């Protein structure tokens, strides 16, 4: 069940206890029944944990639990209505108090109105009836002889305290490594790389959770595959796939993976896309297509077969890999195939995998863990060699102490031997992991399974969904958590730590995640009495929904086709499922014809707390019925046809989160009554719509997230100074700061009081791109600088993004005099500095800064020593500059010529001691890297990449760098002084003469213009050299009978393995796109463009897709 019984009851009790005596008094006779309600629930609370455990196998207990939960749900609805009524009376009483002495006796009759006897009578009757139901439910309970628990289950410290672990989830691919997977990989590679010209399908078959996708990924990323196939396409198919998106993704990947690959006229026509896919696949040599998680042969026969087969005729030797649970599926495809069954892991590999799930602080030492191996091997045998089960159990063991007693408790758990038919296709390990979750965390886990597969939703939105359902308890005495949101973050982190959800590698700070199919199926089974998940197409959605006799509390509908499916009209949904508390609708769906003869919508979803609609038509519903949802807390409308929010939105007084994303028809004008939503915590408007905020927004003092806030100078709309009262903001985006200038807006910027916002963690300041005809005089630029100075943030700020800033100098709060206060700043991105002539000299003093990017600053010609060095008066460095900086990138500094930075030998501390990755992109006039950068004391620098550094002639003396990438550096002549270099990629560097890298393990060389192998390869002793060249040179090296071959091979005789390919490696397109972006110098001023993330943008190499093999692990 999405709501766990022994978590739901405490929330009802808390609601009653939180009602003040004043509120109860206002409710007249209702207060007595409310107190009785609280007593009734408290009397049941001790027995609920046992009832929750027994409901799975005992149908009578399940029916009893359903009755009780129905009563508790109704209790929350009634109590919330009481809260609204009490608030309304309180507001009227305040108004009456303010009117006393000012009005005549004719207003006295209003006192009777304030009492609202009708509401008290109706509500009192409902609560009385509810208490009678609870009395009956309590009497029935005696039949079951539930075991009382001494205390209600509570969240353990390990689940309520955020873990410091930030990278363990990335072990997935590296953890499942052993002799078996190596043997499987080698066997399949022989098939894929065979000389058979006809297209062949390789099916990887096995039960869920056994490691099919991991094996396919290992093959997909193998260097030999990279060399053999000109293009590689990975398509995640799943049960409900979108044909258009599948074809579009294949075209994009086949063309090189860049985001700017043009699709045929933006077409949604399947035939047009199919032909485009044929062209993309056949243009770059033979290809490999992976179809992951295939459930039906329809995706092959109806979507991909024709374009793939036609392209394979032009590119013999092309291959297809399919991962599936159905061993008959490939036979039905009618094409030559090879089938591989994935077998369970052997015990030693499984033990290695289990150990990798445990943190050093969990087990103490390797020796201590090995002393528990005999117990661990027993647990592994119970897992049946399934990697997913082992990881789930590893997540469970992570919450236990590393003692024989604790581990034996897991090994000897009765669940391993209990006959549970519903777990035959899943795994008991998941049941054990689930049983170990605290009640509140259980319901958060189950709720996650409602999110449509393949939809990337930001962590904060998931937390808001949990909050809307009341799943997150208010923090108690834990000082690290101040609000429900903090509890949500800890729960989300705990689910990752327990391996129940998996963060995406491409997301910064683990804010995007996915749930494995097997775990999702398990969670949906556990929630099946209350939650319905529909993935269907056409009229099937209506059939599924209307044919179900069950009244669900949560409903998730996903369209399984690219063309618009038919969604039951909103009236029908409300008639059939009037008890819904959460509704998720995802996919292209048109509203079906109304079943009502009345032209108006009759919507009755009186309990709905969360509404999430992506892609489906909803404009009429929003206009006519949205405001009727009195209990709604979370509203997200994305890519829908809505034109506006309803004017009476103020009636939704519980509303806490509004997200309007990429709705092309949205007018952009927020209703004036939105300022009455006192509980509003989050307001995000994403996409290209220009919108305006009504005056009075400053009264919404509970706002935490505001993205963006559009600056308005028109007196009819909200002004910048209204931000001053929003003291609880944690994320803020301000757009259009150039509009502050004409109105003397410096004072308005100061009145925004960013410096006083102690909870502000993320800030984005955006100026629109200046036009050439606009006034860029000294006076205007000076006023821009005054504005940004007055937008000085508080010392608690963690991330700041400055876009299209029009000043000549940086913000005063980033200078040496002002940066000292920003002790918490972790990430800084400055993107688009058209007039800025120098970087702020206080950046090096930021003690916590880890990520720094400077992009598109064409007026900077020199970066002096003040950037990287700070000195005391005695001229000796006493403290490190950039002490925690890990990632530094400069991009698009078109006129940057000089970087001055010398570190003296007597310096006590070096600058950037923690720097790991340095990137320089499209800085075409920079002639050399500074001497100070190549210090022998800087031992953390592992990755160096130079892209479009057209004037640099030498890259040398980097003692710690392990990975080097140079791309489009036409003047580069020398690479040397890299004693630890393991991997290198050299692309389009025709002037290179010296390459001295004695420890180099692998190298990729790309140059389609070279006619012979370069002389600098002589003496290279790499294990592997991959050459991407033109067809002529490829043929020369490949053909043993070519008379020129010995001369060429003599140059590379020191390399153990040399391979060539007549094409560009896949990552070249990604870097060319990055260069194109820098060349165009376009700065995107939009924000909130991911589904739910207004600010969380990765500042890492993950943003560069298709990195070369040498860099892929970074």
N, C-alpha and C positions, 0 to 999 in steps of 0.2 A: 504494500500500500504506500502511496506517495506520502501520506501522513501516517506516522507511526503512533499507535494508540498511546503508549506511555510517554510520548512527547507532546501529543495533542492535549491531554488532560491537564498537565502542568501549565500550559499556555492559557487555558480557560481560567484556571485558578488565579493565575497572575493578573489576567485582565480584571477579574473581580476585585482582587486586592489593590490594584492600582486605581480603582475608582475612589475618589475622595469622598469623605463624608458629606461635603458640600454638594457633590453630584448626586449622591444617593438621596439627600434631602430634597433636592429639586425634583426628583422622580416620584415624589409623594409616596403612595402606597406600594410602589414597585420595589422599593429598597428591601422590604422584608423578604420578598420572593427571591431577589438577587442573592441575598445572604444565604438563604436556604439552598439555592443552586450551588453556591460555592461549597457548602457543607456536603451536599450530595456527591459532588465530584471528588472532593477530598476523601470521602469514605470509600470510594472505589479505587483510588490511585494506587494503593499498595499491591493490588492484584493484577495490574495491567501488564506488567512485564511478562508474567507467566501466560496470560491470555494471548499476548502478541506472539509468543513462541509457539503456542499450541494451535493457533488458528490455521497454520499451513496444512496440518495433517488431520484436523478434526473439523468436519463440516459444521457441526452444531456450534462449536466455539466460534467458527468464522461468522456464522449468522448472528451470534450474540455480539461479537465485536462490531459487526456492521451496524447493528441497532445502536450500540453505544456511541460509535463514531458519528452516526447521523445525528444523534442528540447533541453531541458536543459541537458539531459543525453549526447546528442551528443556534446553539448557545452563543457562539462567537458572533453570528449575524445579529442576534438580538442585542447583545452587549454593545456592539458597535453602533447600532441605532440609538441605544441609550446614550452613548457618548456624544453622538451628534446632537441629540435632543438637549442634553445638558449644556453643550457648548452654545447652542442657539439661545437657550434661556439665559445663560450667563451674559452673552452679548446684549440681549435685550434688557437685562437688568442693569448693565452698565449704561446703556442708553437712557433707561428710565432715571437712573441716579443723576445722570448729567442734565436731565430735563427738570428735575425737582426744583421747585421755586420759580421755574420759568414758564410753566404751563398752567392752564386753568384746571378746575376740577373736572372738566369734561373729559380729561384724559384718564381719570381714575379707573374707568371700566377696563382699561388695557391691562390692569393687574390680573384680571381674570384670564385674559388672553395669554399672559405669560405662563400661567399654570398649565395650560393645554391638557385639561382633564381627559379629553378623548384619547390622546396618546398614552397617558398613564393607564387608562382602562384597557386599551387594546394590548399594550405591552405586558401589563401585569397578567392578563389572561394567558398570553403566550408563554410567559415564564412559569406560571402556575401549571399549565398543561405539561410543559417540559419537565418540571419537577415530578409530576405524577408518572411520566414515562420513565424517568430515572429511578423512581421507586420500584417500578415493575422490573426494570433491567437489573437492579440490585437483588431483587428477590430471585430472579432466574439464575443469578451467579452462583447461588448455593449449590446448584446441581453439578457444577463443574469442579468444585473443590480446588479452586486455584490456590497455588502456593503464594503466600504474601512475601513481598520483599521487605527487608528491614528499612530500607531507604529508597526513594526513587532513584533510578539510574541517572547518573550525572555525566557530563562530559569530562573525560580524563584530561589531566594537564597536557598529555602528549597530543591531544586533539584540539586543545584550546590555545596552545601556544604556537605561534608561527615558527616553522623550522627555518634554520639558517641555510639548509641545503637548497642550492639553486640549480645544480647541474646533474643530480643523480638520475633524473628522468631521462637524460640523454644517453643512458647506458643501453637502451633497447637493442640497437644494432650490434654494438660491440660485445654485449653480455652473452648473446646466444652464439658463442663461438666454441667449436670443439672439433674433434676428428670427424664426427658424423656430418656436420654441416659442410666441412671442407670436402668430404668425399662426395656428398650430394652436389655441391657446386661444381666440382671437377667433372662429374659424370654428365651433368646437364650442359656444361660448357662445351664438351666434346660434340654433343648433338647440335648445339646452336652454331658452332664454328665449323661444322662439317662442310664438305664441298658440294653437297647436294644443292642443285640450283633451284629446285622447286620450293615454293613457300611451305613451311612446316609450322605446325602448332605444337608447342610443348605445354602440356597441362601439368600443373603442380596440384596434387589432390591430397586432401587430408581433412580431419575433423577440425572444428573451430578451436583456435588457440594452440595449434600444434606447431606453428611457425612457418606457414606457407608464404606469407607476405615477407617475412624476414629473409627467407631463402631467395625469393624473387628479387628483393632489394640488393642482396649481396651480389647476385649475378648482374643485375642492372648496372651497378656501380663498379664492376670489375674493370681494371685498365684494359684487359684484352678485348672486352666488349666495346669499350670506348674506341679502340683502334679499328675494330672490325666493322662497325656499323656507322654509317654517315649520320644517321639521326636516330634518336631514341625517344620513345613516347611512353609515358606512364599514365594510364587512365584508371582511376578508381571508379568502378562501375556500380556496385551495390545493388540492392533489390530495386530501388526506385531511382533510376537515372534519367537525366534530361538529355534527349538526343542532340538537341542543338548545342548545349554546353559541352557534351562529349566530343562532338565533331569539331567545335571551335577550339577546344583544348588541344586536340590532336593536331590541328593545323598549326596552332601557335608553337607547340613543341617541335613539330617537324621542321618548322622554319627557323629554329634556332633558340627558341625559348624566350625571346625578348617580349616585353609587354607591348611594344609598339608595332608588332606584326599586324599588317592590315588584313582584316577579313573581307571577303568579297562584298563590298558595298554595305557592310553591316547586315548582311543578309541573314534571315532566319529560315530561308528555304533549304530544306534538307538536301535536295538534288544539287543546288548550287554549292552548298558546303561540302558535299561528297566529292564533287569535281575538284574543288579547291584542295581537298585533302589528297587526292590523287597527284595533283601537281606538286604539293609540298613534299609528299613522301618520295616521289620519283626524282627529286632535284638534287639530292645530296648523297647518292650512293645507296647501298642496301640499308634496310632499316630494321629496327627491333621495336615491336609494340608489346607492351605489357598490359593485360587486362586483369586488374586485381579485383578479387572478390566478386566473381561472376556467379549469378544465381540462375540464369536462364540463357539458353542459346539464342534467344531473340536478339540480344545486343549484337551478336555476330551476324545472324541471318538477315536481320532487318535494317541494320545500321552500318556496320563496319566491313562486312565481307566484301561487297562490291568494290569500294575504293581501295581496300588493302590488296585484294587479289589483282586488281588492274594495275596498281602501282608495282606489285611484286613481279609482274611480267616484264616491266622495264628495269627492275632492279633484282636480278636473280640472287638467291641466297638470303633473302629477307626472312625474318622469323617473327613468330608471335608466341608469347608466354601467357598462359591463363592460370590464375589461381582460383580454385573452386573446391567446394565440399562434395560436389556431385561427380562421381567417377564416370557417369554415362554421358555427361554433358558434351565432351569433345567428340564422342562417337557420333552424336547427332548433328555435328557441324559439317560432316561430309567432306573432310579435308585430311590430308596426310598429317598424322600426329604421333607424338611420343608422350607417353604418360609416366609420371613419376609420383609415387606415393610417399609422402613424408611420414617417417616413422618417429615414434617417441624418442626423446633424448636418452642416451645411456646415463647410468647413475653418476659417473664421475663428472661428465659435462653438466648434469643437472645440479650436482653439489657446487660446482664452480658458479653456476648461474645463481643459485640460492645465496651464496656468500656475497656476490656482487650487489644483492639487494640490501645488505646490511651495512650501516655506516660504522666507521671506526668507534664512534662514541657509543654505539649500540652494543658492541661486542668486546670492547676493551683492547684485545690484541688478536693477531692471527692464531697464536697458540691457544688462546682461550676458546676461540671458535672451533678449532680443530678438535678440542676435547669434547665438543658436542656433536661431532660428526656422526657417531653411531645413532644418535637420535635423529639428526637431520636426514640421514639416509632412509630411515623409516618413514619420515614425513614425505620424502621425495617419492618413495615407492607408492605411497598413498595417492600422490599426484599423478601417477600413471605416465610420467615422463613428459607431461604437457608443459611447455614453457610458460604459458599464460597462468596455469595453476601454480607453478613454482613461484612465479613473480607475485601472485596474489598472496600466497603463503609467506613469502619473504616480507611483503608489506605488513602482514599480520605479526610476524616475529619481530619486526622492527619496533613494535609497540610493547614487546615483552622484554624482561630482563634476560640476559644471556646466561641462564642457569638451567641445570638439568630439570629442576622442578617446573619452571615455566615452559620449557620446550616439551617436556613430557605431557604437560597439560594439553598442548596442541596435538601431539602424536596420538594420545589415548582418548581424544575427544570422541564421544559416542557417535557423532555425526558420520564418521568414516564408515561405520558398520550399519547405520540406520538405513532401512529401505525407503528411499524417497524417489518415487517414480519421476517427479518433475525435474530431478537432477541428472537423469540418464545422459542427456545430450549436453549437459553443461559440465559442472565439476563441483564436487563437494567442497573443494578448497574455497570456492567463491562463497558458499554458504557459511563456512567458518569465518571468512573475512567479514562477511555481512553481519553475522551474529555478534562479532566482536565490536562493531561500531556502537557508540553511544546512540540513544534514541534520536536525538536531534540531528546527528550526522547521518543516520540511516535515511531519514526522509529527504535530506539534501541529496544523497547519493541516488535514491530512487527517482527523484524529480529530474535529475540530469538526464536520465534515459528518455525523457519526453522530447528533448531537443533533436530536431531532425538530423540524421546522419549527414555529414558533409557540410553542415552549416557552421561556420566559424564564428562563435559568439564570445565576446570579450568577458573576461572574468567578472568585471564589475556589473555587467548586465545579469549574469547568472546570480550573483549575490543579491541584486535588486529583486530578481524573481523569488528567490528564497525569502527575502524580507516581506514581499507582498503577501506571501502565504503564512507569514508568522512563524517560520521555521527557525529563526535565529533568536536565541535567548539574549536578553540584555546582559551585558557583561557585569560580573559581580565585582570581586575584589581585585581582579587582575589589572594591575596598573598599565600593562602593555596594550590593553584594549579598552577604548573609551566608549565605543558605540557598537551597535549591531553590525555595522559594516566591518569593523575590525574582527568580530567573531566570524563573519562570513569569509574573510580572507584566510583566517586560520583553518576553517573547515575545508575550503578549496585546497589549501596547501596540504592538509591532512589526506584528502582523497588522492592527491598526487603521490604523497609519501607512501601511501598504502597500495600504490599501483592499481588503483581502481579507475583513474583517469590518467591520460598521458598528455603532457604538454607538447605543443608543436615546437620543433626545433627553430622554426622561422619566427617565433614570437619572442619578444623581449620580456624578461621577467616572468616567463611562464603564464602570460595572460590569455593565451589561446590554448585550447586543449581538445582532445577527442576521447571517446570511449570505445573500447574494443567491442566488436560485434557480439562476442560471447558474453561479455559482461553486460552489455546493453540488453541482450535477450533475457539474462537472468534477472536484471533489475525490473524489466517490464513484466516478467512473470510474477515477481513479488508484489507488484503494484496493480495487478490485473483486475482486482475487485473495484478499484477506484479510478483507474486510468486506462483510457483507450487510445491506442496509437494506430492511425490509419495511413497506410501508404498505398495509394491506388491511383487509377487513371479514369478519365471520362466520367461516366455515370456511376462507376463503382463506389466512389466516395459517398454519394448519397445512399446507395444501397447498403453499404456497411453501417452507416450512421443510423439510418432510419429502421434498420432491421434489428437493432440491438435493444432488448427489453431492459437492459441495465441502465440505471441512472448513475452516470459517472460524475466524478468530481473534477477530473482533468481530462482534457481531450487534445490530442495532437494530430493534425491533418496535414499530410504532405502529398502534393501532386507528383505522380510518377511519370510524367510525360512532358515534352517540350511545348506542345500545343496546350492551349488553355483547357483545363478540366472544368467540370461544372461543380461548383460548390453549392450545397443546399442553401436556399435563401435563409437569411439570418433569422427570420421568424420561425422557420422549421427547426433550426438548431435550438432556439430557445424553448420551443414547445417540447421537443424530445429530450433535451438535456438541460432542464432548468436549474439543476443543482450545481452546474459547473462553477469551479473556483479558478481554474486556469484554462485558457484556450489558446492554442498555437495553430496557426494556419500558414503554411509555407508552400510557395509554388504558384505558377500561373494558373489562376482560377477565376472564372467568371461566375457571378452570382446567378443561381438558377431562378426560374420563374417563381414568383410568390404563389403559395398555396392558398393565400387569403384573398377574399373578394374585396377586402378593404384596401384602398390604395396606399394607406399609411403603414409603415412598419410597426408591428406589435412585438416588441422585444421584451422578454422578461428573463433576465439572467441576474436575479437578485443577489446572488452570492459571489459573482465574478470578481476576483482580485487581480488577475493578470491577463492581459490581452496582448498577443504578439502576432502581427500579421505582416507577412512578407510576400509581395507579388500578387496578392489576390485583390479583386475589386472590393472596395469597402467605402466608397465616398457616400453613398446614400445612407448606409448604416451610421457612419460617423456624424453626418448632418442631423439625422432624425432621432437617433437612439443612443448615441454614446453617452450623453449626459445623464441618462437614466441609470447608469451603472454606479450606484451610490457607493459600493464597497471597493471599486477599482482603485488599485494602488500603482500598478505598472502598466504603461501603455507604450507600445512600440509599433509604429506603422512605417514600413519600408517598401519602397518601389511599388507603391499602390497608386490608385487614381484619385486620392483625396485632394480636394481643392482648398479646404480650410478646416480648422477646428471649430466646434460649435460655440456660439456666443454664450450659451448657458453652461459652459464648462465649469463654472464656479460651483455648480451643484455637486460636483464630484469631489467632495471635501476631504476624502481620504487619499486623493491622488498624490503620489510621491515622485513618480518618474515618468517623464514624457520624452520620447525619442521619435523624431520625424526624420526619416533618412531616405534621401534620393527619390523623393516624390515629385516628379516633374511637373505635375499640375498644381502643386501646392502654391497658394498665393503669396505666402511669406508673411502675411500679416496675422500676428497672434491676436486672439480676442482680448478685448480690454478686461474682461472679467477674470483672466488668468491670474491677475494680481491678488485674487482672493483665495488662491489655493495655498493656505498657510503651511500645509505639510509638505509642499513640493521640495524635493531634495535634488532632483536632476532634471535639467532642461537641455536637450541636445537637438539641434537642427542640422542635419548633414546633407551635403550635396551642393548643387550650384545655385540654389534658390537664394536670392537676396531677401532677407526678411527684416521686419522691424518689431521692436518690443514696446509695448504700451508703457506709458508713464506710471510709476508706482511699483515697478518691479523690485525696488529696494525694500519693499515691505515683506518680501519673501525671505525672511531671515534664516530659514532652515535650508536654503539652497547650499548644496555641496559641489555640484557640477553644473557649470554654465558654459556651453560651448556651441556656437560662439556668442559673444555679446557684441552686436553691431553698434558702433558709435553713431549716434544721431545728434545733429545740431538743431533739428526742428523742435521747437518747444512742445509740440504735440506728443512727442515720443520720449522714451526713456533716455536720460542723459548719462554720461559717464560717471558723474558724481553719485548717482544712485547706487553704484557698487560699494560705496563707503559703508553702508549699513549691513552688507552681506559678509559678516565676520566669520562665518563657518565654511566658506568656500575652500575646497581642497583642490579643485581643478577649474581653471578659468582660461578661456580663449577670448581675446578682444580683437575684433576685426575693424578695419577702416579707420585706423588711428590718424590717417592724414586728414580726416574730416575735423579733427580737433583744431587744426591750425587757424582757419579763418575767423574763428570766434574767440580768440584768446583763450583757448582751451587748456592752457597750462594749469590754471587753477582748478578746472574740472578734473584733470588728471590727478592732481594732489588730493582732491576730495574723494577720489576713489579709494584712498587709504589702503593700498596694497601692502604697505609696510606694516600695518596693524593686523593683517590677516594671518594669525599664528598657525592656522591649520592649512594654509595654502601650500600645496606640495608641487603642483604642476601648473605652469603658466606659459601661454603662447601669446605673443604680441605681434600683430600683423598690420602692415601698411599695404595698401593696394599698389600695384605696379604703377610707377609714375609715367605719365605720357610726356613726350618731348615738348609739347606745346605748353605744358604746365609750368608755373612759376617755380623755379628751383634756385631762387636768389639766395644770397647769404642770409638774409633775414629769415626766409622761410626755413632754411636748413637749421638755423640756430633755434628756431622755435620747435622744430622736430626734436632737437637734442634736449631742450627744456622739458618736453613732454615725457620722453623716456626716462629722464632723470627723476621726474616726479612719480613715475610708476615703479619706484624702487620696491622690490618685494621684501617679505620678512625673511628672517634668518633661517626659517624652517623649510624654505623652498628646496625641492629636490631636483626638479627638471625645468628648464626654461628653453623656449624655442622662439627665436626672434626672426621674423620674415619680412623681407622687403623694407628694411629699415633705411630711412632716407637721410640720416645724419652723416656728418663727416668724421665724427669720432664715436667711439662706443659709448654705452651707457656709463654714467658716472659711478654707478654702483658696481661696475666691473673694473674700475681702476684700482691702483694700488692703495689709494686712500679709502675706497668704499667697499672693496671685496672682502675685507676681513670678517664682516658680519655673516657672510653666506657660508656658514660652516657645514651645511647639510647638502649643498648642491652637488648632485651626482652627474647629471647630464646637461650639456649645453650645446645647442645647435643654433648657429647664426647663418641664415640662408638668404642671400640677396642683400648685399651691402653696396649698392651702386656708387655711393659717394664717399664711403668710409676709406680713409687713407692710411690708417694704422690700426692695429689690433689693440684692445685694452691691455694695459700693463699689469692689471691685477689678476689676470687669469691664472698665472702661475702660483698665486697665493691661496687658491681655493683648496682647502685641505682634503675635501672628500670627492673632488671631481674625478670621474672615471671615464667619461665619454665626452669628446669634444670634436665638433665638426665645424669647419669654416667653409662655406660654399658660396660661389659666385660673388666675389669681391673684386671687381675689375680695377678699382682705383688703388689697390695696395700694390706697391712696387718693392717694398722692403719690409722684412720682418726682422727687427733688431734683437739684440740680446735681452732687452727688457721683456720679451715674450716668454722666454724660457728660463730666465735667471733673476733671482732676487738676491740682493746683497745688503749686508749690514754696512754700517759706516766704515768699518775697518776693511771693507772690500773682500771679506772672506765669507763664503756661503756658510751660514750657521744652520740653515734649515733647508730641506729639499724643496725645490720648486715642483709643482705638479706631483705631490707625493704619492697619489693613488691613481694617476691617469693611466688607463689601460689601452684606450683606443683613441687615435688622433688621425683626422683626415682633413686635407685641404683639397678643394675641388673648384675648378673654374676661376682661379686667380689668374686671369689672362695676362696681366702685366707684372706679375711677381717676378722679380729678377734676382733678388738677393735675400738669403737667409743667413743672418749673422748670429753665431752662437759658438763661443769658445769656452771650454771648461778647463780651468787651470788645474795643474796637478795637485796643488795644495788645497783645493776645495775639499772641505770636510764632507759635504753631502753633494751628490749629483742630482741633476734635474731629471725628472721623469723616471725615477728608479723602478716603477712598476709598469712602464709602457710595454705592451705586448704586440700591438698591431699599429703600423703606421702606413697610411695611404696618401699618395699624391696623385691627383687626377686632373688632367688638362690644365697644367700650369706650364705652358709651353715656353716661357721665357726664363724660367728658373734654370741656372747654369750648373749649380752644384748643391749637394747636400752639405749642411754645416759640419764642421769638424767636431763640435761638441756633441752632435748626435751619435757619433760613432765611438763613444767612450767605452773602454774595456770594462768599466764598472757597471755599465748598463746591461745587466745579464738577463733581464726579463723579455727583451724584444725578440719575438719569435717570427713575426710575419712582416714583410716589407713588400708593398706593391706600388709600382710606378706605372701610370697609364697616361699616355699622351704628354709625357715630359720631354718635349721635343729638343730642348737645349742641353740637357744633362749629358755629359760625356763620360762620366765615371761613377760607378757605385762600388765603394770599397771600404774595407775595415769595419765590418759589423760582426763582432766576434760571437754573438749569441743567436743571430738570425738562423732559423731552420728552414724557412720557406720564403722564396723570392719569386716575384712575378713582375716582369717588365713587358709592357705592351705599347707598341707605337712610340718607340723612343729612337728616332732616326739618327741622332747624333751620338748615341751611346757606343763607346769604344772599349771600355774596360769594366769587367766584373771580377773582383778579387778581394781577398781578405775576409772570406766567409768560412772559418774553420769548422763550423758546426752545420753548414748548410746541407739539408737532406733532400729537399725537393725544389726544383726550379722550373719556371716556364718562361721562355723567351719568344716573344711574338713580334714580328715586323721590326727587327732591330738590325738593319742591313749593314751598319757601320761597325758592328761589334768585331773586335780583333782579339781581345784577351779574355779568357774565361779560366780562372784558376780557382777551382772549388774542389779540393782534394777529397772531402768526405761526402761528396754528392752521391745520393742513392739513386734518384730518378730525375729525368729531365724531359720536358716537352718542348720541342722546337717547332715553331710555326712560321712559315714564310712561303707564300705561294709564288713569289717572284724569283726565288733562288734557283739557279740552274744546276749547281753542284752543292755538295755539303760544305759548310764553311770550314776554313782552316783552323779556327779556334777550338774545334772539337778534338783536334789531336792532343793526346795526353789525358783526355777525359776518361775517368775510370768508373763511370756510373754502372750500377747494376742494370739499369734499364734506360734506354733512350728511345723516345717516340718522336718521329719526324712527320709533321703534317706539311705536305708540299704539293707541287703541281704534278700532273699526271706523268709528264716526261721524266722527272727525277724519280718518281715512284717506280716507274717501269725500269729505269736504269738500275736501281738498287735491287729490285725484286727478281729480275731475270738473271739467272746464273750465267747465261751465255753472252751477256752484254760485255763487250771488251772493256768498257769504261768502269765496270763494277769493281774490279779489284782496287783501282785507284781510289774510288770513293770509300770502299770498306776499310782501306788502310787508315783513313782518318779517324775511324771510330773503332778500331780494333781493341781499344781498352775497355769498351763497353760489352758487358756479357750478353745483353739482349738488345737488338736494334730492330725496330719495326717502323714501317712507313704507311701513310694513308694519304690518298690524293684528295684532300679536302681540308676544311677548317675544323678545328675542334669545337665542340658545342659551346664552350664558354665564350668564344670570340664574339658571338652575337650579343651576349649580355654585356660585355665590356664595350662593344661598339655603341650599344644603346646608351650606356652611361656617358660615353664621350659625346654622343649626339646631344644628350640633355645638357651637358656642360657647354657645348658649342652654342646651342640656342639660348642658353642662359635664361631659361624660363623658370620662374619661381611660382610654384603652385600656392596660392593663398587660401585654398579651401582647407577645411578641417572637418573632423568628425566623419571622415569618409569610409572608415571601416564600420561594420554594423553597429558596434557599440563603443568604439574607443575614440574619444575626442582628442586625446593627447598621446597615449602610449605608442610611440613610434620607435621601432628598433633602430638604434644607432650602431650598426654592426655590419660585418661582412655578409651576414645573412641576406641583406638587401640586394646583393649581387648574385644573381642566379647563375647556376652552371659553372661554378668555380673549377679550375683545373684540378686534376687528381692531387697534385702536390699540396693544394690549399683546401681540399674538401673538408678536412677535419677541423678547420678553424672557422 
